[in-house]
Amino acid sequence: MIKPIKPELAVIVPVHNEAENLRPLIDEIRIALNNISVESEIIYVDDGSSDNSIEQLLALKAEHPQIRVLAHSECCGQSASIMTGVKAARAGLIVTLDGDGQNDPADIPTLYGVLKKAPNLNHLLVTGYRTKRHDTWIKRVSSKAANKIRSGLLGDNTPDTGCGLKVFTRTAFLDMPYFDHMHRFLPALMLRQGGAVISLKVNHRPRERGISNYGTLDRLAVGIVDLLGMLWLQRRANKPEVKEFIGKEKILKVNSL
């Protein structure tokens, strides 16, 4: 019996009521992955959708075996969906992107290439930077203000943490403390565990189908609480250097827990 080849890269897409965007985005993701030429899997996590997303995803899975479909029985949020996808992934390298079609899958090879060149993959997060956003003016203004406040308080030196397009290792993500809305703080969480963050300019597109699942006021309310929680986590970070010996003097390995 031939064992299936373990994928190197997993693309995780959390969705909630995005039935209209499923097929066109999957087609674009598959084209982007063909340009990388590595074994890959596409993991869609349906977060309690009330439309026919599941039926469409199952139909697409029948056409493309590399697609995996996971589902929450009720809406649990984007961070929970990403965690579900990362835990289920067989691949060691993870790409995330939003399911509304505004992130451009054509940027995946560039971000993936930067991560692959890193001397220590587990200590790097590569994130997209939407320099020309195609959103409503109030969303652009509120996001710019939130990024400035967050960056000033957390020191994450990241101009756009809200971009859904990110690349990191499965190990690094699972080492991070999980909490609701953690996906907005991945750069700060990576720095907290001794890693680094690289922001790369990426394409951003207008939403062509469906309705946004996020509002401005609800994001602001939870964002303040989350920011305070993240400050608390930063102050309590403790990453001791660990030395492993094979004798009384010679060091076999030096790393961090």
N, C-alpha and C positions, 0 to 999 in steps of 0.2 A: 504494500500500500504506500503510495507516494504522499508524503506529508505536504500540506500547502505551504507555500513560501511565506515566511513572516514578513509583513509589510514594514518598510522603514519609516513611512510618513503617514500620519492620519490627519485628515481634514475634518474638523468638527464644526457642525453648523447647527446651532440652537434655533428652533423656529416655534412661533406661536401664531396660528392663523395666517400663514403665508402661502396658501395653496397656489395662488397665481404665480408665485415666484419660484416654485420648486423646479420645474423642468428647465426653464432657461438658465437658472443659476447652476444646476447640476451639469448641464452641457458645457458651460464655461469652465467649471472646476475641472472637468475631465480633460478639456483642451490644455489647461494650465499644467496639469499633472503629466500629460504626455510630453510637455516641453522639459520636464525634469528627468524623466526616464528612470524612475525608481519605483519599486513595489509600493503601492499605496492603498489606503482604504478611505472611503468617504462615510463619515458617521453623522447621520441626521438624528437629532434629539428633538422629538416633538413634545413641547411643553404644555400638554393639556389643551390642544387646539379644539375648537368647537366647529371648525369647518371640515372639509373632507381631505385635510392634509395627509392623514394616515393612509387613506385609500390610494391617494396619488403616489405617496412614497413607496408603498408596496408594489404598485404597478411599475414604478421606475426601478425598483430593486430587481424585479423580474427581468428587466431589460439589461441591467448593469450589475453583475454579481459583486463588484467592489463596493457597492453601497450597502451600508448597514443601517437598520432602522430601530431606534429605541424610542420609548414613549413614557411620559409621566401621566399618571391617571388624572392629575389635576395640575394647574399652573403653579410652578414652584419658583420661577424666575430664571434669568439668564445664567447667573452663577451656578445654580444647581444643575442646569442643563449642561453647562461646560464640564462640571465635575463628573456628571454621569458619563459623558462622552470620553473624558480622559481616562476614567477608571476602566471603561470597557475597551479602550484602544489596545490593539496588539502591537502597534508601532511605538517606537521610542521617541520619535519626533512628532510634535503636534503643531498644527496650524488651526487657528480659529478665525472665523469670519461670520459676519451677520447674515441672516437669511433673507434680508429684504432686497438684496440686489444692489445696494449702494456701494459696498466694497467690491473692488474689481479683482476677480481671481487671477487675472493676468499678472498681478503684482506678487503672487505667491512664489514663483521661482527666484525672484530677487531677494526676498526676505529669507527664504530657505538657504540660498547660497551663502549669505552672510553668516548665518548660524553654523553652517557646515564647516566654515573656515575657522571657527573659534577654537582655540587650543583646549578650552574646557567648556563643552556644550552646556553642561548643567548650570553654569554660572552666567549664562547670557539669555536675555530676553530681547528679541527683535520685534519692534512694534511699528505700525504704520503711522504716518503723520499726514492728515488730510489738510493740505495747505489751501486748497480751493474747494470748500465745502458747498454742496448743492442741497442746502436745507433752508428752512424759513429763517428770516432775519432774527427772530426772537430766539430760535434754537442756536444760531451761530453766536449771538451776543452772550447768551447765558452760558454756553459751553466755554467761550473764551474767558469769561470772568471766573467760572468754576476752575478751569485749568490753572489760571494765574494764582488763585487762592490756594488751591491744593498743592501746587508746585512750591509756593512760598513756604507753606507750613511743613510739608513732608520732605522737601528738598530732593524730589525724585528726578528733577532736571528733564522732564518729559513734557513736550508741548501739547500732546494730544493723547491722554490715556483712554479717552472714550472710543478711539478707533477699534473696531472689532477685529481687525486683521492683525494677528500676532503670531509669532513663531517661538517655540520654546521646547524643552524636553519634558517628557512625561514625568520623569523623576523629580525635576525641579518644581513642577507644579504640585505634585503630591506631597512635597516637603513643606509647602506653604500652609499656614493655618487657614482652614476653611471658615468662611462666614458669608452670609447673604450679601450680595453686591460686591464680592471680592474682585470680580472681573474688572471693576473700575480702578483698582489699586494694584494691579499686577506689577507695574514698574517699581513701586515702593516696596512691595513684598519681595521682589527679586533683590533689591538693594539691601533689604533687611537681613537676608541670608547670605550676604557677602558677594552677591553677583553684580552684573553690570547690565545696562540697558542701552540699546542703540535704536534711535528713531530714524526711519527712512521715509521720504516723501512718497506718497501713494496716490493713486487716482481715486476720486470720489464722485459718485454719480447720483443724479436725481432719482428719487423713488418713482418708478413707472407704474407699479401695480400694488394694490393692497393699501392698508391704512397703518400708520405708525402705532405701535403698542406703547409708546412712551409719551408722557406729557412733561411740560416744563416745571410746573409747581410740585408734582409728586416726586420728581427727581431731586429738586432742591431740598425738600423736607427730609428725605432719607439720606441725602448726601451730607448734610450737616452732622447727623448722628454717626454715619459711617466714618467721616473724617475724624471725629473725636475718638472713635474706636481704633482707627489706624494709628493715630498719635500715641494712644496707649500701648499698642503693640510695638511700635518703634522704640519706645522708652524701655521696654522690657525684653528687647532682643539680647540674646547672649549666645555668641558663636565661638566657643573655645577651639583653639587649634589643637588637633590631636596628633600625637606622634606614636607610631608603632615601631617597636624595636625587634630585631632578630637576634641581638646579642646585648651586651652591657652598654655598648657605645654606638654601634652602627644603626642608623635609622633606615628602616625598610620603606616606610611610607609616611607622608605628612599630609593631613587633610583636615577638614572641618566636619563636625557632626552635622 
